[in-house]
Amino acid sequence: MKQHENMRRLRLAARISHARRIGCGITQKALAARCNVRREEISDIEHAFTDPDLATLRAIARELHTTPEDLLRPACTYQRVELTE
């Protein structure tokens, strides 16, 4: 897997896990039931072993009160600024 693809998957995993635990306070089992997937699938997504398919991503985002776009957004990037006197 390419490094940038790995980083994207890790960001998605961390965002879903954080939103589930901190934002909503629900278990993997509860999220899985609400999204109509197996708990193991949520675990695999949160551990960055696999990506969710589009339907699952939409369901996860809906249940976590966010959007797929927010879950997938790139990491913050900083633009280099040259300071002159």
C-alpha positions as CSV (number, residue, x, y, z in Angstrom):
1,M,0.0,0.0,0.0
2,K,1.3,3.5,-0.8
3,Q,2.2,5.7,2.1
4,H,-0.4,8.4,1.3
5,E,-3.1,5.7,1.0
6,N,-2.0,4.3,4.4
7,M,-2.1,7.7,6.0
8,R,-5.6,8.3,4.5
9,R,-6.9,5.0,5.9
10,L,-5.3,5.8,9.3
11,R,-7.0,9.2,9.4
12,L,-10.4,7.8,8.5
13,A,-10.0,5.1,11.2
14,A,-9.0,7.6,13.9
15,R,-11.9,9.9,13.0
16,I,-14.5,7.2,13.1
17,S,-13.2,5.7,16.3
18,H,-13.0,9.1,18.0
19,A,-16.4,10.2,16.9
20,R,-17.9,6.9,18.0
21,R,-16.3,6.8,21.5
22,I,-16.0,10.5,22.4
23,G,-18.7,12.2,20.3
24,C,-21.5,9.6,20.5
25,G,-20.4,7.4,23.4
26,I,-21.5,4.2,21.7
27,T,-19.8,0.8,21.3
28,Q,-18.7,-0.8,18.1
29,K,-21.5,-3.3,18.5
30,A,-24.1,-0.5,18.7
31,L,-22.7,1.3,15.7
32,A,-22.6,-1.9,13.7
33,A,-26.2,-2.7,14.5
34,R,-27.3,0.8,13.5
35,C,-25.3,0.5,10.3
36,N,-26.5,-3.0,9.6
37,V,-22.9,-4.5,9.4
38,R,-21.0,-6.9,11.6
39,R,-19.1,-5.5,14.7
40,E,-16.0,-7.1,13.2
41,E,-16.4,-4.8,10.1
42,I,-16.5,-1.7,12.3
43,S,-13.4,-3.0,14.2
44,D,-11.5,-3.6,10.9
45,I,-12.4,-0.1,9.7
46,E,-11.3,1.5,13.1
47,H,-8.0,-0.5,13.0
48,A,-7.3,0.6,9.4
49,F,-7.4,-2.9,8.1
50,T,-10.0,-2.1,5.5
51,D,-12.0,0.7,4.0
52,P,-15.7,0.9,4.3
53,D,-17.8,0.7,1.1
54,L,-19.7,3.8,0.2
55,A,-23.0,2.6,1.7
56,T,-21.3,1.7,5.0
57,L,-19.4,5.0,5.1
58,R,-22.6,6.9,4.6
59,A,-24.3,4.9,7.4
60,I,-21.4,5.4,9.7
61,A,-21.4,9.1,9.1
62,R,-25.1,9.4,9.6
63,E,-25.0,7.5,12.9
64,L,-22.0,9.6,14.1
65,H,-23.8,12.9,13.2
66,T,-21.3,13.9,10.6
67,T,-20.8,13.6,6.8
68,P,-18.7,11.2,4.7
69,E,-16.8,14.3,3.5
70,D,-15.8,15.3,7.0
71,L,-14.6,11.7,7.7
72,L,-12.6,11.7,4.5
73,R,-11.2,15.2,4.5
74,P,-7.4,15.5,4.1
75,A,-5.3,16.3,7.1
76,C,-4.5,19.9,7.7
77,T,-1.9,21.1,5.4
78,Y,0.3,24.1,5.9
79,Q,1.3,26.5,3.2
80,R,4.8,27.6,3.3
81,V,5.0,31.4,3.7
82,E,8.2,33.3,3.1
83,L,8.7,36.1,5.4
84,T,10.5,39.2,4.1
85,E,11.6,42.3,5.9
